[in-house]
């Protein structure tokens, strides 16, 4: 319950920041163009807070935090006095109206640069993208990549961490090949070409490099127990820190994942563990516990294995000064913008499955998870969602800012506005499309939760 409340709070905070900046972009440029703003609202529905500003604008927060709006004086929907006609939205030039509409997405891009700048100034703890192993029968396995090896570039673009590796592979999705440059333990540089002509991104839960068969380096996990939970099945059976599990019900075990799977498959059963303790081999009967998750029962022992320390040479901190941090923030924002545009195109042609669309539940989970990791990780997540929000709003669909800009572009070519009747029909079609996409995204969230 606590994690749900935490995720919900992080979700509301994330949307509140993004919507406020987006709508402020519209508001700020509208005021600079001499347009009277009637309402500035963060959220929809019944207001939970309102205040009338000295500038005549009603500022409010709606009860539904899934968007916002800026309502401007407009002769097409309002009764306007003769003296107020010059401060209406429709009275402004084509370029002024376009600037007001485009200012919302632009504010999201500015916000992304700002939060990434702050993230890089604070410093981001990172690990080098070192490949631990290559999954058998995968696309990467066909190239014979040796391990361990650090990925230093993809298609000629440098990769400092796994996040950049993920983004570079996503950008290459749909190409015939992708070039992966690695540096092995002997500082030998090699470039491998992965055949990705048949690769399609199906599972939103997997990073792109995992889908290709590249497993990040993980410190060695031994079968020596480092922790025994109080009142757990292990504690009741008198297991001790330092015990090494060498067999499970007579089956020899050599890796922790193998042991963990055997434990989970024996929910509530009594099993015989063979242990090595102080140089002697002993056998101990244990009554495993039972836990339920997603309608299935799993066994649990209540122990943790010993995990080796992560190599310090693989750790580093991405930290820059004020100027370099800004440049890095602007560069990363541009990369995210380009990737977002590419992913929309790949979604349309089927290279990326619609199962990758995420709705509010996935965003809430991401917000909660990154917020729990720390401020710098939350800032990175905030920048990513802000860029996505800005790009999606520029898609030329009626109802979105991009649709309004499309109507203005047609007006500029024709020399007169698109008729209100045509606009109304387009808005209805656009609304249906947006509703359909949201339904798919929410259904994807529900399916992921049920898995």
GIHUQUI-V775596 format. One record per helix or strand. SS is the DSSP state (A for helix, B for strand). FROM is the first residue (numbers start at 1). TO is the last residue. If there is no record, write none. Layout:
SS&FROM&TO ; SS&FROM&TO
//
This chain:
A&2&32 ; B&37&52 ; B&58&72 ; A&82&87 ; A&94&122 ; B&124&127 ; B&130&134 ; A&140&143 ; B&149&154 ; B&157&158 ; A&162&172 ; B&177&184 ; B&189&195 ; B&201&201 ; A&208&211 ; B&214&216 ; B&221&228 ; A&233&236 ; B&244&248 ; B&251&252 ; A&256&264 ; B&270&277 ; B&280&287 ; B&289&293 ; B&296&300 ; B&303&307 ; A&312&314 ; B&315&318 ; A&322&349 ; B&352&352 ; A&354&356 ; A&360&373 ; A&375&393 ; A&401&414 ; A&420&450
//
